[in-house]
Amino acid sequence: MKYLDEFRDPELARSLLDEIARITTRSHNIMEVCGGQTHSIIRNGIDQLLPGEINLIHGPGCPVCVTPLGVLDKALAIAARPDVIFCSFGDMLRVPGSDKDLFSISSEGGDVRVVYSPLDALTIAENVAKAQPDKQVVFFAVGFETTAPANAMSVHQAKQRGITNFSMLASHVLVPPAIEAIMSSPINLVDGFLAAGHVCTVMGTSQYGPLAERHGVPIVVTGFEPLDILDGIRRVVIQLESGEARMENAYARVVSADGNPAARSMVEQVFEVCDRQWRGIGEIPASGWRISEAYRSFDAEHRFDVADVDAVESPLCRSGEVLQGLIKPDECEAFGVECTDRHPLGATMVSSEGACAAYYQYRRLSGTPVRI
């Protein structure tokens, strides 16, 4: 198949659903580790079409959602400075910090700009250096392995081109350590995983085989269209029903075993592995990237001395349990009441890949009380 519509073919979807129903003989909990997959599942009603024995669990696959509150407060503190032009992708602007968001900073006079690439921020820094030499340009870099190469390249180019008024507030997180943390938890519910295909286009699949073997769970790398997801579920169920536990690449049209060596090389040059806090989950060892010592002068956290900022989560928000797959979004008492798209308590309601946002957009009329 070559074209997008083919991956949404209802007859092929029905065939895959029939096969899943035929081979399923017992209950299975399958977690997708990608917010894009979560939205595709909820938007297309895939979870409602599957046999009752198949329970899809929404994991910590939204990079905006897992960005810790402390990092957001650091971003807010930097963005509020009169000498800073703060650049970010648009999906971070409404994510609530402890008491405000980046939109609030902008309304109070902060220079907050939406960019479409970290290289856009670098261009702003290069132009500003001539007209306003006292201004610093900061790019807010969040995301999984997928967005890291472009972010690393912008820092690398800043150093090469001598652009000294540019820095990056980095909060990258890594998927394999998150799977490790989920499987090591005493309250883990997961029997198998759908791994994120776009992450594997960068990093390859080598880390997933040992994870599958060590924890005895199937891990199937798959894409984001309905047929991709259904085929991934089918492959996980086949393994579970036959007692297998291995990594399987169901997204071979995009993913290779080695990923993208050039992108990986750039990331390894600019970033180094570190422990990382995940919003609502806590610290996961070796689960993040920070700017390496060789590029430390471009690290906004150090440049603006915000390393010690700490924060406390809202007691009403249960997004941490949602991100761990312990509850569905509509099982949170605040969902659709205290927490809506206009009054979000947590990032999972704000992000375009958040599980709470998916349920609010596609499922809120199914009986959950909603405040408009």
C-alpha positions as a printed NumPy array, in Angstrom:
array([[  0.   ,   0.   ,   0.   ],
       [  1.282,   3.449,  -0.936],
       [ -1.388,   5.975,  -0.093],
       [ -2.93 ,   7.263,   3.13 ],
       [ -6.516,   6.293,   2.283],
       [ -5.483,   2.659,   1.953],
       [ -4.515,   2.629,   5.63 ],
       [ -8.07 ,   3.713,   6.498],
       [ -9.897,   1.155,   4.349],
       [-13.   ,  -0.002,   6.315],
       [-13.12 ,  -3.44 ,   4.665],
       [ -9.489,  -4.164,   5.537],
       [-10.134,  -2.865,   9.051],
       [-13.095,  -5.245,   9.391],
       [-10.943,  -8.121,   8.229],
       [ -8.277,  -7.339,  10.833],
       [-10.918,  -6.973,  13.556],
       [-12.428, -10.338,  12.596],
       [ -9.037, -11.996,  12.801],
       [ -8.291, -10.43 ,  16.19 ],
       [-11.649, -11.667,  17.47 ],
       [-10.984, -15.149,  16.096],
       [ -7.565, -15.568,  17.716],
       [ -8.392, -13.966,  21.089],
       [ -9.188, -16.535,  23.77 ],
       [ -8.439, -14.598,  26.975],
       [ -8.014, -11.055,  28.337],
       [ -5.037,  -8.933,  27.272],
       [ -3.996,  -5.424,  28.338],
       [ -2.113,  -3.682,  25.518],
       [ -0.479,  -0.264,  25.981],
       [  0.215,   2.131,  23.126],
       [  3.236,   4.312,  23.914],
       [  2.41 ,   7.22 ,  21.634],
       [ -0.074,  10.055,  21.995],
       [ -0.632,  10.096,  18.23 ],
       [ -1.692,   6.469,  18.399],
       [ -3.977,   7.257,  21.348],
       [ -5.795,   9.945,  19.363],
       [ -6.114,   7.663,  16.348],
       [ -7.561,   4.915,  18.565],
       [-10.127,   7.192,  20.222],
       [-10.993,   9.203,  17.091],
       [-11.662,   6.041,  15.085],
       [-13.294,   4.122,  17.933],
       [-10.787,   1.278,  17.614],
       [-10.969,   0.423,  21.307],
       [-14.762,   0.068,  21.021],
       [-14.554,  -2.205,  17.97 ],
       [-12.141,  -4.699,  19.509],
       [-13.282,  -7.843,  21.334],
       [-14.163,  -7.199,  24.96 ],
       [-11.144,  -9.224,  26.056],
       [ -8.779,  -6.63 ,  24.554],
       [ -8.214,  -3.62 ,  26.804],
       [ -6.167,  -0.766,  25.353],
       [ -4.186,   1.179,  27.946],
       [ -2.988,   4.69 ,  27.138],
       [  0.64 ,   5.139,  28.162],
       [  3.024,   8.071,  28.678],
       [  3.375,   8.736,  24.959],
       [  2.706,  12.467,  24.846],
       [  5.921,  14.498,  25.251],
       [  4.049,  17.645,  26.241],
       [  2.125,  15.703,  28.88 ],
       [  5.167,  14.199,  30.578],
       [  7.167,  17.455,  30.682],
       [  7.479,  17.981,  34.451],
       [  5.886,  20.906,  36.219],
       [  9.298,  22.06 ,  37.451],
       [ 10.572,  22.419,  33.873],
       [  7.464,  24.403,  32.922],
       [  8.059,  26.729,  35.863],
       [ 11.666,  27.163,  34.686],
       [ 10.344,  28.059,  31.234],
       [  7.93 ,  30.576,  32.735],
       [ 10.668,  32.17 ,  34.839],
       [ 12.949,  32.553,  31.805],
       [ 10.166,  33.756,  29.479],
       [  9.168,  36.494,  31.945],
       [ 12.615,  38.114,  31.791],
       [ 12.677,  41.419,  29.862],
       [ 15.955,  40.467,  28.153],
       [ 14.577,  37.181,  26.709],
       [ 12.75 ,  36.247,  23.523],
       [ 11.244,  32.872,  24.374],
       [ 10.514,  30.558,  21.436],
       [  8.362,  27.44 ,  21.608],
       [  6.161,  25.161,  19.591],
       [  2.539,  26.222,  19.967],
       [  1.393,  23.156,  21.909],
       [  3.401,  24.25 ,  24.975],
       [  1.798,  27.682,  25.354],
       [ -1.349,  26.55 ,  27.203],
       [  0.277,  23.889,  29.371],
       [ -0.234,  25.041,  32.972],
       [  2.701,  25.599,  35.281],
       [  2.218,  26.093,  39.001],
       [  0.157,  29.254,  38.612],
       [  0.206,  30.388,  34.964],
       [  1.173,  29.398,  31.415],
       [  3.203,  30.894,  28.579],
       [  0.127,  32.653,  27.196],
       [ -0.155,  34.452,  30.542],
       [  3.497,  35.482,  30.345],
       [  2.861,  36.858,  26.858],
       [ -0.203,  38.795,  28.013],
       [  1.885,  40.315,  30.8  ],
       [  4.417,  41.663,  28.322],
       [  6.811,  38.754,  27.864],
       [  8.178,  38.227,  24.371],
       [  6.899,  34.696,  23.667],
       [  6.978,  33.529,  20.049],
       [  5.643,  30.416,  18.328],
       [  8.132,  28.814,  15.946],
       [  7.863,  25.768,  13.703],
       [ 11.467,  24.619,  14.043],
       [ 14.361,  25.19 ,  16.45 ],
       [ 16.217,  26.553,  13.428],
       [ 13.583,  29.33 ,  13.282],
       [ 14.621,  30.31 ,  16.8  ],
       [ 18.258,  30.241,  15.757],
       [ 17.478,  32.59 ,  12.849],
       [ 15.699,  34.957,  15.249],
       [ 18.777,  34.941,  17.486],
       [ 21.064,  35.699,  14.557],
       [ 18.895,  38.635,  13.447],
       [ 18.339,  39.958,  16.965],
       [ 22.074,  39.941,  17.697],
       [ 22.525,  42.823,  15.279],
       [ 19.503,  44.945,  16.214],
       [ 19.165,  44.155,  19.946],
       [ 22.484,  42.826,  21.238],
       [ 21.207,  42.757,  24.825],
       [ 18.471,  40.218,  23.97 ],
       [ 18.774,  36.462,  24.555],
       [ 16.776,  33.952,  22.496],
       [ 15.717,  30.726,  24.217],
       [ 14.13 ,  27.71 ,  22.526],
       [ 11.979,  25.365,  24.627],
       [ 12.975,  21.857,  23.499],
       [ 10.636,  19.092,  24.645],
       [  9.887,  15.748,  23.114],
       [ 10.875,  12.132,  22.697],
       [ 13.706,  10.889,  20.51 ],
       [ 11.778,  12.044,  17.429],
       [ 12.392,  15.779,  17.835],
       [ 15.864,  15.541,  19.36 ],
       [ 17.935,  15.525,  16.124],
       [ 16.62 ,  18.909,  14.922],
       [ 17.084,  20.379,  18.383],
       [ 20.623,  19.027,  18.575],
       [ 21.387,  20.425,  15.122],
       [ 20.284,  23.923,  16.147],
       [ 22.674,  23.906,  19.123],
       [ 25.458,  22.482,  16.969],
       [ 24.95 ,  25.202,  14.351],
       [ 24.817,  27.926,  16.992],
       [ 28.25 ,  26.854,  18.197],
       [ 29.644,  26.531,  14.686],
       [ 28.333,  29.941,  13.623],
       [ 29.279,  31.722,  16.846],
       [ 25.715,  32.698,  17.747],
       [ 26.166,  33.347,  21.469],
       [ 22.749,  34.859,  22.262],
       [ 20.978,  31.527,  21.627],
       [ 20.299,  28.838,  24.236],
       [ 17.956,  25.91 ,  24.754],
       [ 15.844,  24.755,  27.696],
       [ 15.937,  21.017,  27.041],
       [ 13.533,  18.449,  28.473],
       [ 13.89 ,  15.404,  26.248],
       [ 12.593,  12.02 ,  27.4  ],
       [ 13.301,   8.501,  26.128],
       [ 10.797,   5.721,  25.46 ],
       [ 12.691,   2.5  ,  26.401],
       [ 13.387,   3.59 ,  30.02 ],
       [  9.698,   4.472,  30.38 ],
       [  8.717,   0.96 ,  29.261],
       [ 11.29 ,  -0.414,  31.721],
       [  9.766,   1.662,  34.543],
       [  6.222,   0.577,  33.689],
       [  7.147,  -3.11 ,  33.579],
       [  9.136,  -2.851,  36.829],
       [  6.255,  -1.267,  38.733],
       [  4.495,  -3.535,  41.266],
       [  1.14 ,  -2.199,  40.018],
       [  1.898,  -2.803,  36.341],
       [ -1.083,  -4.006,  34.277],
       [  0.499,  -4.28 ,  30.817],
       [  0.73 ,  -7.551,  28.85 ],
       [  2.081,  -6.103,  25.59 ],
       [  3.124,  -2.841,  23.922],
       [  2.567,  -0.947,  20.696],
       [  5.799,   1.033,  20.295],
       [  5.924,   4.394,  18.522],
       [  7.083,   4.104,  14.925],
       [  8.367,   7.671,  14.612],
       [ 10.69 ,   7.231,  17.593],
       [ 12.133,   4.119,  15.984],
       [ 12.73 ,   5.924,  12.681],
       [ 15.429,   7.828,  14.586],
       [ 16.702,   5.3  ,  17.125],
       [ 15.999,   1.99 ,  15.414],
       [ 14.636,  -1.065,  17.186],
       [ 17.684,  -2.531,  18.943],
       [ 16.635,  -1.481,  22.458],
       [ 13.223,  -3.143,  22.311],
       [ 14.274,  -6.762,  21.831],
       [ 16.097,  -6.967,  25.19 ],
       [ 13.157,  -5.221,  26.902],
       [ 10.678,  -7.73 ,  25.472],
       [ 12.86 , -10.664,  26.488],
       [ 13.671,  -9.358,  29.961],
       [ 10.056,  -8.65 ,  30.923],
       [  8.342, -11.345,  28.873],
       [  6.128,  -8.931,  26.905],
       [  5.571,  -8.544,  23.154],
       [  6.626,  -5.138,  21.784],
       [  5.367,  -4.37 ,  18.285],
       [  6.611,  -1.232,  16.539],
       [  3.771,   0.241,  14.536],
       [  2.413,   3.366,  12.888],
       [ -0.522,   5.687,  13.468],
       [ -3.239,   5.008,  10.919],
       [ -6.162,   2.705,  11.839],
       [ -4.841,  -0.28 ,   9.867],
       [ -1.35 ,   0.216,  11.314],
       [ -2.741,   0.091,  14.822],
       [ -5.06 ,  -2.847,  14.173],
       [ -2.227,  -4.805,  12.594],
       [ -0.025,  -3.994,  15.582],
       [ -2.709,  -5.206,  17.974],
       [ -3.157,  -8.365,  15.898],
       [  0.56 ,  -9.12 ,  16.102],
       [  0.662,  -8.516,  19.866],
       [ -2.333, -10.817,  20.382],
       [ -0.769, -13.563,  18.248],
       [  2.331, -13.455,  20.45 ],
       [  0.355, -13.372,  23.694],
       [ -1.862, -16.251,  22.643],
       [  1.15 , -18.368,  21.655],
       [  3.224, -17.487,  24.716],
       [  5.851, -15.513,  22.782],
       [  7.535, -12.285,  23.885],
       [  9.694, -10.532,  21.305],
       [ 10.131,  -7.288,  19.424],
       [  8.421,  -7.187,  16.038],
       [  8.661,  -4.403,  13.454],
       [  5.251,  -3.863,  11.85 ],
       [  6.288,  -0.468,  10.44 ],
       [  9.035,  -1.624,   8.094],
       [  8.006,   0.855,   5.397],
       [  9.507,   3.565,   7.645],
       [ 11.544,   1.897,  10.413],
       [ 14.831,   0.046,  10.002],
       [ 16.799,  -1.792,  12.679],
       [ 19.465,   0.927,  12.783],
       [ 17.156,   3.919,  12.572],
       [ 18.831,   7.062,  11.251],
       [ 22.578,   6.886,  11.981],
       [ 23.233,  10.536,  11.04 ],
       [ 20.475,  11.77 ,  13.352],
       [ 21.654,   9.521,  16.171],
       [ 25.212,  10.778,  15.758],
       [ 24.118,  14.409,  16.041],
       [ 22.042,  13.666,  19.148],
       [ 24.913,  11.793,  20.808],
       [ 27.248,  14.702,  20.098],
       [ 25.067,  17.435,  21.615],
       [ 23.108,  15.604,  24.337],
       [ 24.004,  13.237,  27.162],
       [ 21.794,  10.768,  29.016],
       [ 20.457,  11.88 ,  32.406],
       [ 17.822,  10.966,  34.979],
       [ 14.585,  12.76 ,  34.198],
       [ 11.406,  13.645,  36.065],
       [  8.201,  12.69 ,  34.217],
       [  5.113,  14.722,  35.037],
       [  2.76 ,  12.77 ,  37.245],
       [  5.091,   9.748,  37.314],
       [  8.292,  10.83 ,  39.034],
       [ 11.948,  10.284,  38.275],
       [ 12.942,   7.546,  35.833],
       [ 16.679,   6.763,  35.775],
       [ 18.547,   7.428,  32.517],
       [ 15.291,   8.432,  30.819],
       [ 16.243,  11.816,  29.397],
       [ 18.754,  13.85 ,  27.474],
       [ 20.348,  17.086,  28.607],
       [ 22.829,  19.327,  26.819],
       [ 26.313,  17.85 ,  27.114],
       [ 29.307,  19.497,  28.732],
       [ 30.806,  20.435,  25.346],
       [ 27.718,  22.555,  24.587],
       [ 26.882,  23.613,  28.152],
       [ 27.156,  27.332,  27.318],
       [ 23.965,  26.875,  25.24 ],
       [ 22.018,  25.349,  28.162],
       [ 19.387,  27.898,  29.259],
       [ 18.946,  26.174,  32.603],
       [ 22.536,  27.051,  33.473],
       [ 22.645,  30.377,  31.654],
       [ 19.671,  31.743,  33.596],
       [ 20.33 ,  29.888,  36.864],
       [ 16.947,  28.162,  37.184],
       [ 18.248,  24.705,  38.035],
       [ 16.685,  24.633,  41.503],
       [ 13.085,  25.515,  40.549],
       [ 10.664,  22.964,  42.032],
       [  6.884,  22.6  ,  41.859],
       [  3.91 ,  20.736,  43.325],
       [  1.178,  19.116,  41.206],
       [ -2.52 ,  19.942,  41.563],
       [ -4.15 ,  17.486,  44.004],
       [ -7.228,  17.321,  41.725],
       [ -5.333,  16.182,  38.642],
       [ -4.841,  12.416,  38.189],
       [ -2.874,  12.718,  34.966],
       [ -0.027,  10.703,  36.48 ],
       [ -2.344,   7.697,  36.799],
       [ -3.57 ,   8.269,  33.24 ],
       [  0.017,   8.38 ,  31.955],
       [  0.836,   5.123,  33.747],
       [ -2.236,   3.43 ,  32.295],
       [ -3.808,   2.899,  35.723],
       [ -7.024,   4.774,  34.884],
       [ -8.758,   6.02 ,  31.758],
       [ -9.177,   9.815,  31.485],
       [-12.926,   9.727,  32.125],
       [-12.314,   7.836,  35.384],
       [-10.743,  10.981,  36.871],
       [-13.309,  12.825,  39.011],
       [-12.164,  16.212,  37.643],
       [-12.533,  15.199,  33.979],
       [-15.056,  17.448,  32.213],
       [-15.908,  19.223,  35.458],
       [-12.974,  21.036,  37.099],
       [-10.768,  20.051,  34.145],
       [-11.833,  21.015,  30.603],
       [-10.115,  22.205,  27.461],
       [-10.76 ,  25.791,  28.576],
       [ -9.742,  25.211,  32.185],
       [ -7.132,  22.423,  32.073],
       [ -5.601,  21.128,  35.279],
       [ -2.876,  19.15 ,  33.544],
       [ -0.999,  18.808,  30.281],
       [ -2.931,  15.686,  29.247],
       [ -5.985,  17.908,  28.687],
       [ -4.027,  20.585,  26.787],
       [ -1.775,  18.701,  24.401],
       [ -2.993,  17.707,  20.952],
       [ -1.61 ,  14.227,  21.789],
       [ -2.919,  14.036,  25.367],
       [ -5.195,  11.157,  26.325],
       [ -7.514,  13.44 ,  28.313],
       [ -7.811,  15.786,  25.336],
       [ -8.724,  12.825,  23.098],
       [-11.444,  11.655,  25.464],
       [-12.74 ,  15.205,  25.934],
       [-12.899,  15.81 ,  22.186],
       [-14.367,  12.47 ,  21.121],
       [-16.011,  10.93 ,  24.197],
       [-17.254,  13.727,  26.444],
       [-20.857,  13.363,  25.278],
       [-21.031,   9.741,  26.357],
       [-22.419,  10.558,  29.793],
       [-19.622,  12.405,  31.584],
       [-20.808,  15.776,  32.973],
       [-19.061,  18.637,  31.195],
       [-18.761,  22.31 ,  32.096],
       [-18.626,  24.512,  28.984]])
